[in-house]
Amino acid sequence: MKIKNIVFDFGGVLVDWNPRYYFKEYFNDDEKMEYFLTEIAQTEWNEEQDRGRLLSEGTEIQVKKFPDWEKEIRAYYDNWTTMLRSDIPHNVEVLKKLGKTDYQLFGLTNWSEETFPYALENYDFFKLFDGKIVVSGTEKLIKPDPKIWHILLDRYKIHANETVFIDDNPKNIEMAKSLGFETVHVTPETDLEQELIDLGIKF
C-alpha cells in the first residue's frame, strides 16, 4: 500500500521537553531531583493532565498527597515553559522537507490542553500541520489507548495502512503497529529521514 500520510508525535520527536531542565538547577542535587520526579511528580501524575485534568486540579491533588513537597509541586506547572527547552532541529528539518511534498502531515500528541497553545505560539513548524493535530488533553484520551488513533483516522478520513506513525515511546509504537500503521521509533540516535526513505517516502 502506498504511503500517503505521516503522523508525528511531538515530545521527544520534534520538541525537547524534560522537567529536569527546570528542576536540575532548582534542586542542585540530582538524587533529590530524581526522587521528586519518580516518587512525587511522577510521569503517571503528569499524564493525567495530558488526559485532560486541569493543571490546577492535578496540582492540588498532589499537594494534598505530599504536603512536604508543596513548593516543588506548585513549581512544576508554574515553570513548565522552562521545561520545554527547544525544538529537535534535525527532526524538524525532516518535517520541513516533508512540508514541501504531497504527503499529508498530522500530529498525535499526549499534551495538556492548557499548555499546548504555548508550544503552538512559540514554534513555527507547527503551522506545517495546518491544524490537523489530535491533542490528548482535548480528547480526554492518551496514547497508547487505541481510541485516540481511531479519532485521528475517523476525523481526517485516512487509513492506517497508508500512514506512517512516528513516536519516541515504544508502547505507542507497538499499539500503532497493531492498528496497521507503518512506524518509526525515534531515539536520540535515529536518522529520521533515512528511516522514512527506507519505508518508501520520497523527499
C-alpha positions in Angstrom: 0.0 0.0 0.0 1.3 3.4 -0.9 2.1 5.8 2.0 0.0 9.0 1.8 0.1 10.3 5.4 2.8 10.9 8.1 1.8 11.3 11.7 4.2 12.9 14.2 4.2 12.6 18.0 5.7 15.9 19.3 7.6 15.5 22.7 10.8 13.6 22.1 10.4 13.8 18.4 10.0 17.5 17.4 10.3 19.2 20.8 12.7 18.6 23.7 10.6 18.7 26.9 12.0 17.5 30.2 11.2 18.6 33.7 14.9 18.2 34.6 15.6 21.4 32.6 14.0 23.3 35.4 14.5 21.1 38.5 18.2 20.4 38.0 19.0 24.0 38.9 16.2 24.2 41.4 17.4 21.2 43.5 21.1 21.4 42.6 21.1 17.8 43.8 20.5 15.1 41.2 19.5 12.4 43.7 16.8 14.6 45.3 15.6 15.7 41.9 15.2 12.1 40.6 13.4 11.2 43.8 11.0 14.1 43.3 10.3 13.2 39.6 9.9 9.5 40.2 8.1 9.5 43.6 6.3 12.8 43.9 5.7 14.4 40.4 5.6 11.1 38.7 5.1 10.6 35.0 1.7 8.9 35.7 0.6 12.1 37.5 1.6 14.4 34.7 -0.1 12.0 32.2 -3.5 12.7 33.9 -3.1 16.4 33.0 -2.3 15.2 29.4 -5.5 13.2 29.6 -7.5 16.4 30.3 -7.4 17.0 34.0 -6.9 20.7 34.8 -3.3 21.7 35.9 -4.7 23.4 39.0 -6.7 20.3 39.9 -3.7 18.0 39.4 -1.5 20.3 41.5 -3.9 20.4 44.4 -4.3 16.6 44.4 -0.6 16.1 44.6 -0.1 18.8 47.3 -2.7 17.0 49.5 -0.8 13.7 49.0 2.7 15.2 49.6 2.3 18.4 51.7 6.0 18.5 52.5 6.7 19.0 48.8 4.1 21.7 48.2 6.6 24.3 47.0 8.1 21.9 44.4 4.8 20.6 43.2 3.5 24.1 42.6 6.7 25.0 40.8 6.1 22.2 38.3 3.5 23.8 36.1 4.5 27.4 37.1 7.8 26.7 35.3 6.5 24.4 32.6 7.8 26.7 29.8 11.4 26.3 31.1 11.0 22.5 30.7 10.2 23.0 27.0 13.8 23.7 26.1 13.8 23.8 22.3 12.8 22.1 19.1 14.8 19.0 18.0 16.5 20.6 14.9 17.4 17.5 12.8 13.8 16.1 13.0 12.2 19.5 12.4 14.3 19.7 9.2 12.8 16.4 8.1 9.3 17.7 8.8 10.0 20.9 6.8 11.2 18.8 3.9 8.0 16.8 4.1 6.0 20.0 4.1 7.2 20.5 0.5 5.9 17.1 -0.6 2.4 15.8 -1.3 2.2 13.8 1.9 -0.4 14.8 4.4 1.1 15.7 7.8 -0.7 15.1 11.1 0.1 15.4 14.8 -1.0 13.0 17.5 0.3 14.1 20.9 -0.1 13.4 24.6 -0.2 17.0 25.8 -2.3 19.1 28.2 -4.9 21.3 26.5 -3.8 24.1 28.8 -0.1 24.1 27.9 -0.2 23.1 24.2 -1.2 26.6 23.0 2.1 27.9 24.3 4.0 25.4 22.0 1.8 26.3 19.0 2.6 30.0 19.5 6.3 29.6 20.0 7.3 27.1 17.4 6.6 28.0 13.8 6.9 24.4 12.5 3.5 23.5 13.9 2.0 25.6 11.1 3.0 22.8 8.7 0.3 20.6 10.2 -2.4 23.1 9.1 -4.4 22.4 12.3 -4.5 18.7 11.7 -3.4 17.8 15.2 -5.1 15.5 17.8 -4.3 16.6 21.3 -4.9 14.1 24.2 -5.9 16.8 26.7 -8.7 17.9 24.3 -9.9 14.4 23.5 -9.6 13.2 27.2 -7.7 10.2 25.9 -4.0 9.4 25.9 -1.7 7.1 23.9 -1.4 4.2 24.0 -5.2 4.0 24.2 -6.2 2.8 20.7 -9.3 5.1 20.7 -7.1 8.2 20.2 -5.7 6.7 16.9 -9.2 6.0 15.8 -10.2 9.6 16.4 -7.3 10.6 14.1 -8.3 8.1 11.4 -12.0 9.0 11.5 -11.7 12.7 11.8 -9.4 13.1 8.8 -10.7 10.1 6.8 -7.3 8.4 6.5 -6.3 4.7 6.6 -3.7 3.2 8.9 -2.2 1.1 6.1 -1.4 4.3 4.2 0.1 6.0 7.1 3.5 6.2 8.9 3.4 6.9 12.7 6.5 8.4 14.4 6.9 8.4 18.2 9.6 8.0 20.8 7.6 5.8 23.2 7.9 2.1 22.5 4.4 1.4 23.9 2.8 3.8 21.4 4.8 2.3 18.6 3.6 -1.2 19.4 0.0 0.0 19.6 0.3 1.8 16.3 1.8 -1.3 14.7 -1.1 -3.4 16.0 -3.6 -1.0 14.4 -1.9 -1.4 11.0 0.4 1.7 10.8 3.9 1.7 9.5 6.0 3.0 12.3 9.3 4.8 13.1 10.5 4.5 16.7 12.6 7.7 17.4 15.6 7.6 19.7 18.3 10.2 20.1 20.3 8.2 17.5 17.6 7.9 14.9 18.2 9.2 11.4 14.6 10.1 10.8 15.0 11.0 7.1 16.7 7.7 6.3 14.1 5.7 8.3 11.4 7.3 6.2 13.3 6.7 3.0 13.6 3.0 4.0 9.8 3.0 4.2 9.5 4.3 0.6 9.0 8.0 1.5 10.2 10.3 -1.3 11.6 13.7 -0.4 
